[in-house]
Amino acid sequence: MKYEKLFSPITLRGVIFPNRIQRTSMVTGLTTEDGRVTEDLIRRYQREAKGGVGALVVEAAVIIPSKSPYNLRISSDEFVPGIAEMVQAIRETSSEVKIGIQIMQHLKLSRSGWRQKVEDFQTHELPHIVENHVAAARRSLRAGFDFIEIHMAHAYVLSSFLSRANRRTDGYGGSLQNRMKLPVQVFQAVRSEVGEAFPLGIRMNGEDFHLSGNTLAQSSKIAVKFAQTGADYISVSGGSRFEDALTPPEGSPPDPMSGYSGHRMSPWFWWPDGANVYLAEGVRETIRKAGFHTPIVTAGKIREPEHAERILRQERADIIGLCRTLLADPDWPIKAKEGREAELVRCGACNSCLEADSRYEKVSCSRWPEGLLNAPDSFRPAMARPSDIKKEFI
């Protein structure tokens, strides 16, 4: 096989993932306004499962009641039946793909421009953050997921506790040890809930990409702690921090996907392919030196199977995370496996999908024929519009 490493299985706590391709989490905007599963959402993930991905992390699921629209919610028991229906539908489409969910607690925003900060939480409120994650994990088990990922990256609560930007003075901020306290408590509590036989990973920043944030040096130490604590994989992302966000237009909330930090999360077309791979490589090297073999996921503008294979062979990462690449062509895995690279519909890194998310719109891809919510079957490059193809070469 041409991409032998990419299509080799990996086992986490007895669960066999058929290949090293993980569809990383995103927000599709395809739920109902109050966060319930829809047929459009189910069809989106069925289409991606059909394409041969090894692991599929569905939406970043909100674990607290909030007004944030069109985000999948797992904040109460009432959402479980719909999510379970989605998991079953994906599994019926592909018996091999392993299905995970990313659970997250976000910081609250207002259209007035106000945003919640970690300093706003009272010390007595912090156990509730732990409880929120545990309750979400319990519901995830009931819904039938194969694994869970705890979101500790970007501009969310746990990432903000981990960041050097955390200015708390109550023992949960300041030093790295203090900043890690709450995220570690969350992980340990979730592990206790799901048990020792269930895969539990985290997603974290390798670099915050703003002046007051974490660098790779701090992030590597954080990763070692979670490897020691028993994380089954560590997915390394970066950026998307509020501290670097542009001033929003009047009547709009701050957008952590803007500014330099936001642009580094999902590298645009002007960035080289694999712009963030060095972060995963640095984390992996530090973890290996510490004596741990925790698999590391890398992500960020990886578009070619040959590139993905090279990353794995050079031991810069253990799993390849793809999101926009699979949005552009969900058949990327099976085409690569069958040697049909000429048929790949390549992501142009135009970030029209990301911008739709920022506008609370349904996320689609500029490569698809106008009006579709999913890539068509038997998708070929010729089906992309000429105006879109040009974006790749600007």
Sequence and secondary structure as in RCSB ss.txt:
>XXXX:A:sequence
MKYEKLFSPITLRGVIFPNRIQRTSMVTGLTTEDGRVTEDLIRRYQREAKGGVGALVVEAAVIIPSKSPYNLRIS
SDEFVPGIAEMVQAIRETSSEVKIGIQIMQHLKLSRSGWRQKVEDFQTHELPHIVENHVAAARRSLRAGFDFIEI
HMAHAYVLSSFLSRANRRTDGYGGSLQNRMKLPVQVFQAVRSEVGEAFPLGIRMNGEDFHLSGNTLAQSSKIAVK
FAQTGADYISVSGGSRFEDALTPPEGSPPDPMSGYSGHRMSPWFWWPDGANVYLAEGVRETIRKAGFHTPIVTAG
KIREPEHAERILRQERADIIGLCRTLLADPDWPIKAKEGREAELVRCGACNSCLEADSRYEKVSCSRWPEGLLNA
PDSFRPAMARPSDIKKEFI
>XXXX:A:secstr
 TTTTTTS EEETTEEESSSEEE     S S TTS   HHHHHHHHHHHHTT SEEEEEEEE S    TT  B S
SGGGHHHHHHHHHHHHHH SS EEEEEEE B  B TTS B  GGGS GGGHHHHHHHHHHHHHHHHHHT SEEEE
EESTTBHHHHHHSTT    SSSSSSHHHHHHHHHHHHHHHHHHH TTS EEEEEES   STTS  HHHHHHHHHH
HHHHT S EEEE    GGG     TTS   TTSHHHHHHHS  TTS TTTTHHHHHHHHHHHHHTT    EEEES
S   HHHHHHHHHTTS SEEEESHHHHH TTHHHHHHTT GGG        HHHHHHHTT     TTS TT SS 
 TT  GGGS HHHHGGGG 
